[in-house]
Amino acid sequence: MAVDPELLAVLVCPKTKGDLELVDLPQATREVLVERYREHFRDEDPVVEQGLYCAESNLVYPVVSDIPVMLADEALPASSIGL
């Protein structure tokens, strides 16, 4: 699964309006996020492999089943994934 490149071109960090970079998430983080978002999916497991990183805010927004979760409250600190 992948985020649409046209969508990536227009998305910005909701906190700083900074640029976003697609990054791979560590396996342990992926597993935690799959459990967090499982309740939003009825007949399938959510797929979480990547996030959108903003260097200005130092936050990573998870991408869940091709849908970027662009909420500052749902973002991960970049340090939690080794950035």
Buried (B, 14 or more C-beta within 10 A) or exposed (E): EEBEEEEBEEBBBBBBEBBBEBBEBEEEBBEBBBEBBEEEEEEEEBBBBBBBBBBEBBBBBBBBBEBBBBEEEBBBEBEBBEB
